[in-house]
Amino acid sequence: MSGDDNQTEQFDSLFLSIAQHHPQGASQLLDTFVSFLSRKTDFFTGGEEGAWEKLVMSTFRKYEKVCRKKQESELKERREREAAKKKKQEEEKVKPAEITELTDAEAEKLQAELDAKKNAVSNGASAPVPEKIEDDEDASEIGKLKPNSGNGCDLEKYRWTQTLQDVEVRIPLNINFRAKQKDLVVNLTKKHLTCGIKGQPPIVDDDFPHEIKLEESTWVIEDGNTLLFNLEKINKMNWWSKLVVSDPEISTRKINPEPSKLSDLDGETRGLVEKMMYDQRQKELGLPTSDEQKKQDVIKKFMEQHPEMDFSKCKFN
């Protein structure tokens, strides 16, 4: 990073604070800044006629090049990641699944292990039960489940995680052989998932709470005994509260997205997500959200401009 970058980035927090007071976006922010230059400096009149225009255009073109170069680099990296991901998934699809014949002794040992697992479940030693929210300032949150480490939920039949872009689902098949595609029933649509072992009741047969982008969604058999789904969301500004409509609901307020994932979003979407995250943290701390802070700042400024007025009996929400 160059010295110029370090020098300008030290003002980022200040400019972000100013930008929050311009809900109409960059055009409103730029108008305010140019108004400041015209009122408080000799920017337009301090040099030869047209000098300010040359300076503005050269500066804007400089950062346009920087911005486009960065965008091209990010798009290239994203395409490479997606290509590598699809290649891996394709390799998993065509990987030959071998069925190894067990000896009598091995079969007895495997059956004993399965019986032990079954007994453990019967005795209550199953997978950890997702933790419920027992106390929250928002009454509507009570009873919902806390998200797992992947911002999804660990349920009895499967585990799902999510980012703003996609949902990943791992469904154990609980079988004693390596499954092939012909052994399974999988039907995936924009709004519904049906999957399971042929000849058995489906493990999942339910609607999604939101539509998925079917052409970008995939599934593979992982290690011969697990179904792995990657579901591409259509609405990339929405956290799912459940995988399918019959699932218990998780609290999307308790979701903690990885900061690194924000770099995959475009500028406008990233700004909205950062605002949502900021507002969520403020609510949890009992502090005003960004919109509430704006209102308070306007009221404070108005009070300062009118010291002759008595605001002691006023209530501001």
Secondary structure, DSSP 8 states (H G I E B T S, - for coil): --HHHHHHHTTHHHHHHHHTT-TT-HHHHHHHHHHHHHHHS-TTTSSSTTHHHHHHHHHHHHHHHHHHHHHHHHHHHHHHHHHHHHHHHHHHHHS--------HHHHHHHHHHHHHHHHHHHTT--S----B----SSGGGTT-B---TTSSEE-SS-EEEE-SSEEEEEEE---SS---GGGEEEEE-SSEEEEEETTS--SEEEE-SS-B-GGG-EEEEETTTEEEEEEEBS-TT---S-SSTTS--B-GGG----GGGGGGS-HHHHHHHHHHHHHHHHHHTT---HHHHHHHHHHHHHHHH-TTS--TT----
